[in-house]
Amino acid sequence: MLMSDTRAWLEIDLSKISHNVKEIQKLLPSTSKIMAIVKANAYGHGDVACAKELSRCGIDFFGVSSVDEGISLREGGIREPILILGYTPPVHFHQVIQHDLIQTFLSLDYAKKANAWCKEHGVIMHGHVKVDTGMSRLGIITQQQDYRIEEVKEVYHLPHIAVDGIFSHFSVSDGLDEDNKAYTRKQIMLFDQVLKDLEDAGIDVGIRHLQNSYGILNYPDLKYDYVRPGLLFLGATSDDAIDTITHPDFQPIMQLKANISMVKTIQPGVCVSYGRHFTSERISRIATVSIGYADGYPRSVSNKGACALLHGKRVPIIGNICMDQMMLDVTDIKHVKEGDVVTLFGCDGDEKLPIDELTRLAQTINNETFCWMSARLPRIYK
Ligand SMILES: *Cc1c(COP(=O)(O)O)cnc(C)c1O
């Protein structure tokens, strides 16, 4: 076990990434490769650390959300192709070129701007064109009601940009009711139609990719060149209560831990924390833990039955969660002392506390819970 001299930290077991990658690969046709999405600091897990490990596992393409995230990977020594999935303001176009990044051409107007900028500077910008088959976020609209294939073709024909690939994004690939499955099938159908129309026009579409994590879990048979998981190689889904068609054995790589700073005995009728939402009913042992909402543990789960692990057992978090601290009722645990390690999610001995439990209490998805983990928490890698 890793011990730490900090007040709170994230333990990240990179060695499990290769297991998770293999579990993804087992689902996919042998012709589909993985573009690992490591945006938002790899959902808080550390972009460079994860990308290096993924690269060791044979991953040869990365995706990020912004030019800065692409630069972070380059400065961390990542040499593989990196696709920026989102918007780069034109004032930063030079950085796309300088760091050899691949830009998403998210509309015809935007592609024309990039084209004009490249013409002016005598360079070629590489990119993938995005088509909007149903998410209505980024991409040239290619939906049933408004199918703008001519705009997509125009992007391919702009002379100063190189379109090396094409992609779209699912909006309800996690939905297994008939209506949502039909919607996703429609998105697949539209994407295939776009590919066909481009190929019929003699255009080499380049690399094709469509599936995010749930697109892989629920539509594993699709045969595009790449898939784009973010969550899965981290050993997580959005919520383990969401049903999926396939059930790979993913192993979570992140655990959240903190130290106990003080243990005290309080009499019955004593209030704990801001707002006095917990009052002791018996002589109680209260442990103060050095982690709070400024570290990313959500205050919204206060007084909702959230738990932590201590000495391999579940203990209740009591009263309001503070900015830098929280309190546990450890009356039923023996020999609790300052410096003992508390697990906020992860495992302690045989006891497991999945992040999914915290996520459900906070009424969100694991994607967001990961992103809450603040920069104040050191990432300790195994
Ligand atoms: C974030 C993102 C992904 C990865 O999503 P997961 O659900 O984490 O797999 C894939 N594609 C695009 C365009 C994204 O924005």
The ligand as a Tripos MOL2 file, in Angstrom:
@<TRIPOS>MOLECULE
LIG
   15    15     1     0     0
SMALL
NO_CHARGES

@<TRIPOS>ATOM
      1 C1        -15.3320   13.0400  -24.3810 C.3       1 LIG1
      2 C2        -15.5040   12.4910  -25.7250 C.ar      1 LIG1
      3 C3        -15.2990   11.1300  -25.9620 C.ar      1 LIG1
      4 C4        -15.0240   10.1390  -24.8490 C.3       1 LIG1
      5 O1        -16.2170    9.9470  -24.1270 O.3       1 LIG1
      6 P1        -16.3830    8.7560  -23.0610 P.3       1 LIG1
      7 O2        -17.8470    8.7210  -22.8090 O.co2     1 LIG1
      8 O3        -15.5930    9.1620  -21.8640 O.co2     1 LIG1
      9 O4        -15.8570    7.5520  -23.6910 O.co2     1 LIG1
     10 C5        -15.3510   10.6840  -27.2580 C.ar      1 LIG1
     11 N1        -15.6250   11.5410  -28.2740 N.ar      1 LIG1
     12 C6        -15.8450   12.8570  -28.0850 C.ar      1 LIG1
     13 C7        -16.1330   13.7250  -29.2490 C.3       1 LIG1
     14 C8        -15.8030   13.3680  -26.8010 C.ar      1 LIG1
     15 O5        -16.0400   14.6640  -26.6090 O.3       1 LIG1
@<TRIPOS>BOND
     1     1     2 1
     2     2     3 ar
     3     2    14 ar
     4     3     4 1
     5     3    10 ar
     6     4     5 1
     7     5     6 1
     8     6     7 2
     9     6     8 1
    10     6     9 1
    11    10    11 ar
    12    11    12 ar
    13    12    13 1
    14    12    14 ar
    15    14    15 1
@<TRIPOS>SUBSTRUCTURE
     1 LIG1         1 GROUP 0 **** ****
